[in-house]
Amino acid sequence: YKIIALVLGSFLAGLADGLYAHINGFLHPDTFNFIKSFDPMIVIVFGGLGSITGTVFAAFAWALVLEGVLRLFLPQGFETWRFVVYPLLLLITMLLRPKGIFGDFEIPFLRQVLPKLRQRKPAETDSAVEVHS
């Protein structure tokens, strides 16, 4: 399952990068600055580390907040306040909702599928290999 997760994650990252390049027309290293690297961590903390539903919801909510609210309603000087607001939001979320916004809630379909996946045992391999010199 680790390889499947790696391949699926790489596929989704490539797809997202391709869509991002298509929307902006080009990619430049300055586009992905220091503060942009916190976005995935913020989404995971808000959504909850073990919650697929919460993480998907948090990703959409965070994109809506970044693209909608921050650009439309806040004054121009707010860009520097992000360095104060983001850590405070993370800290408040971790203190008040340590399991994320949704907690242990999952969509009923996922609640039925996930236990079945967790019950499967990994394939047995030869853990003890004899080496003769």
N, C-alpha and C positions, 0 to 999 in steps of 0.2 A: 504493500500500500504506500510505502514511502516513495517509490519511483513513480507511481501513478499520481501522487500528490505533487511531486516535483514537476512532472510533465504538464499536469493540469495548471499548476501555478505559473509555469513558464509560458504556456500557451496564453493564459489570460493576461499576463504582463505584456507579452508581445502584441496581443490584440489591442490592449489599452494604449500602448505606445504608438501603434499604427494609427489608431483613431485620433490620438492627441496630435500626432504629426499632421494628419489630414486636416484637422480643424485649424491648427495654427499655420500650416503651410511649411513649416520647417522646425527643426529642433536645434537648440543651442544650449551649451552647458550652463549658461547663466540662468536659464529657465528653471533649472532644478537646483535652487539654492538651499542653504542650511535649514531655513524654516520649512521648506517643502518636504524635507525628509522626516518631519514630525507627523505629517498627515496620516500615514499608515498606522503609526503608534496611537495617535489620537482616536482613530476609527476603531482600533482593536480594544482600547480601554473603554470607550463609550459603549461599544456593542457587547463586550464581554468576551473573554478569551475562549470560552467553551461554547459559545452560542453562535450558530450560523445565522439564525434569524436576526439576532441583535446586531451582528457585524454588518450584514447587508443593509439593514435599516440605518445603522449609524453611518455607513458609507454614503448612502443617498442623502441623509440629513446633513452630513458634513459638507458635501458638495453643494447642497442648496444654501447652507449658511455662508460658505466661502464665496460662491458665485452670485448669490442673490442678495442676501442681507448686507454683507460687508461692503459690496461695491455700490449698492443703490442707496442705502440709508445712512451710512456713517461718513463723517468728514474725511478729507484727504489725509490728515495727519495720523489716522488710526493705524497705519502700517507699522509704526514703531511700537504701538501699544500691544500688538500681537505677542510680542516677547513677554509681556506681563500677563495677558489674558489667557493664552493657551496653557501655561503651567498652572494657573489658578483653576481653570476648568478641569484639567486632569486631576489635580489634587482634590478638588471638591468631589468629583466623580468617584475617585478611588476611596475616599473616606465615607461618603454616603451610600454609594452603590458599588461595593467592591467586585460584584459579579457582572457589572455593566448595567445598562439601562433596562434590558429585558430580563436580566437575571438568568434563571434556568428555563425560561419559556422557549419553546420551539414550536414551529408549525407542526400540527398533528402528523402530517406525512413524514416529516423528518424524525419525529419522536418514535415512529414505528420502524423506520429503516435503520437508524443509527444503532440501536441495541443489537440488531442482527449482524451488522458489520463488526461490532466490538466483540461478539461471541466467537467469531472465526479465529482459529489458531493459525499462527504462521507455519509455513511449511517446515518440516523437520530437515535439518542439515547435519552434516557430520561435524559436530562441535569439537570432537577430539581427533586430531590428525596426528598420526605417528610419523615422526621424522627420523629416518635412519641415516647415519653418516658413514 
